[in-house]
Amino acid sequence: MAQLISSKNLLLSTRPLTVGVISQPEALEATLATSSDVRAATCDLFELRLDLLKLDTATLRKAIPALDLPVLLTARHPAEGGQGTEDPAGRRALLEPLLDLATLIDIELRSAMDMRPVMVAARARGVSVVGSFHDFQATPGDEVLSGAIEMAQTTGFDAVKFATYLNGPEDLMRLMKLVTGHRRLPMSVMGMGALGRLSRLTLAKLGSLLNYGFIGDSNAPGQWPAPRLKELLSEL
């Protein structure tokens, strides 16, 4: 699969990549109706939010290859913005039948133990695993953020993602320090809230590898539309 071939180098990219987040069935349908050139101009890879899409496996197995770009699969825990089940078995059941079509999967750091079987299965297929950390109220202190990186590394994640709420410029400065101070794993770092859009450009310039924009409707405060984000990142 083209997705798996590209996964070998995706996390080693020397330029910031745009992730187009698809969280509504209508957005997926509209994206599939566009040309491959339009999709390539929209983003570098797609994230399919399985917990929000709520589509059956057969539909997704047909749709993913037709996207013709690398795909990141996510079944988010409700405590970190998901709308599906808290049951790890239920979230594993969303991911496992699609692993052969995935380039990356996203597992919350908090879920590393519960989701270990799907992480092992993903790696067996050459699919890299991103460990994610979300805080929709604030940006934690340096000790918490550094501790999350340590956990991601020791648990065996291939990359780490942070999405935190920015209550002021000092929070953005903390994320800037985070992305420039740690080089042990590929990192994706972004802010939410009024400073969210500014943070996503700044942090991409400083080293955030995966930078998320929405396709259809936004599902996080401070996101750019994916095509506009990709355009802006190409100018950095």
N, C-alpha and C positions, 0 to 999 in steps of 0.2 A: 504493500500500500504506500502511496505517496506520502501519507501522513507519517508513517513510521520511518521512512527514509529521512524525511526532514527533521524528525525528532532528534536525530543524532547530533545535529549542529544547532538546533534552535536555541538551547540555553547557552551556547557559546557565541551568540551574535555579538558583534562589536557595535551595533547601533540599537537604539531603543525601538522596541517592537510595539505595535498597536494591537490590542486584543479587542475584538468586537463582541460585546456581550449580547447574546440573544436569550431573552427570558420570556417572550410571548410567542405562542404558535403563529400569530399573524406576522410577526417579524421574521420568523424562520421561513414562512411561505413566501413572503415578499423578497427575501434575500435569494431564495432558490430561483425566483422568477427573473433575476437579473443575469447579466452576462458574466462570464468569468473575468473579463477586464474590469467590470464594475466592482465585483467582489474583491479583486486584488487591490483596487484603489481604496476600498473601504477599510481594510485592516490586513494585518499579517497573519493572524490566526483568529479563529472564532472560539468563544467560550459558549457552550451550551449549558444553561442552568437547568438541569434535569428536574430539580425540585420545583421549579416554577413552570416549566413547559408542560409537565404532566402528560407527555405523549407516550404511546405504547412503544415497545421495543421495535416492532416491525416497521413502524413509521420512521423512527430514528435511524434504523439501519439502512433504510432507503435514502434518507435525507443526507446523512453525514458524507458519504462519498461524493454526492452531487455538489456539495459546497466547494470541493476542489481546493481547499486550503487546510493547513493543520488545524486540528480541533482539540480544545481543552474541555474536558468533561468535569462538571461539578454537581454534586448533590449536597447542598449546604445544610449544616446543622441549624435548627431554628434559633439557637442561642446566638448565632452569628449571622443572622439575616436570612436564613432559609425559611421555606414555607412547607416543607415536607415533614416527614416523621423524625422524631428523635431516635428511633430504634436503629442501631447500627446495621442490623440485618436488612432492614428496609432500604437503607441508603446504599448498602453494598449491592442489593438486588437491582438498583437502577444503573449502577456503574458496570458491574461484571459482564453483562451480555454485550457491552459495547467496547470492551477494552481493545479488541482487535482493530477497531476503527479509530482509536484515539492516538493523539500525539502526546498529550499530557493529561493528568488528572489532578484535581485539587482536593486535598484533605486538610481539614483544620488541624492545627497542632494539638488542640484539646482532644481530638478524636483519634490520635495516632494509634493508640492501643486497640480501641474498638474496631478500627478500620484496617488493622494490620493485614488481614487476609487479602483484601483487595489491593493493598500496596504491594504485597509479595507477587500477586498475580499480574499486576501491571508491569513490574520490573521484569518478570519472566517473558513478557512480550516486548520488551524494549521501550516501554512507556514510562516516561519520567514523571515523578510525583512532586508537586508543589505543596509545601506546608504553609497554611495560611493562618493569619491572626487578624481579627477584626475587633474594633472597639468603636461603637456608634455614639459614644458619649464624650470621649476624651482621648487624648494621646498620653499613654502611660509614660512613666519616667524612664530614664536611660537604663536603669538596672533591669526593669521588666523587659524592655525591648532587647537588650543584650542577652538576657536569659532565654528569650524566645529563640534567638539565633542559635544559642548553644544547644537548646533542645532539638531544634530542627536538624542540626548537624549530627548530634549523637544518635538521633532516632533514624537517621538515614535518608532524610528528604534530599531531593536533588536541587531544590531552590526554595526560597522562602518569600512569602508575600505579607506585607503589612498594609492594612487600610484602617486608618484611625481618624477620629473627628478632631478638627482643628478649632480650638476655642480662641486662638490668638496667634500672633506671629511667632511667639516663643515655641509653640507646638510645631510649626513648620520648621523652625531652626533645629528642633530636636530630630525631626525626620531627615533633614539635610545632613546632620551629623551622623545619623545612623547609616545612610546610604553611602556616604563617603568614607566611613570608618571601618566598615566590615567588608572584606573581600573573600571570605571563606566559602560562600555559596552565592550563586546568582541571586539577585534580589529584585523584588518588585515592591515599590514603596509609594504610597499615595495618601493624600489627605481628603477628607470629606468636609462639607460645610461651605461657608462663604469663601474660604480660601482654597477650596478644593481644586478649582480649575487652574489657578496659579500654581498650586503645589504640584500638579501632575506634569506641567511643563518643566518646572524647575528641577524636580526630582528625576525626571527622565534625562535631562541634560547632565545631571550629576552621577548617573549610573543606574537608575531604575530600568530594568530590562523589559519587563512586561507592564504595559501601561494601558489601562482599561477605559474604553469608551462604549457608549451604548448604541445599540441598533434597535429602532422602534422607540420604546419608552425607556427613560432612565430608571434604574433600580437602586441608585445611590446618589446622595446629594453631592454636587460638585463634579459630576462627570461631564466630559465633552461628548458630543456625537462622534462616533468612531471615525467617520471619514474626515471630519475637521481635525481631530486629534492626529491622525496619520499625516495629514497635510502639514500641520504645524511642526510635528516631530521631524519631518523631512527637511525643515528649514533651520533646525537648531544647529 
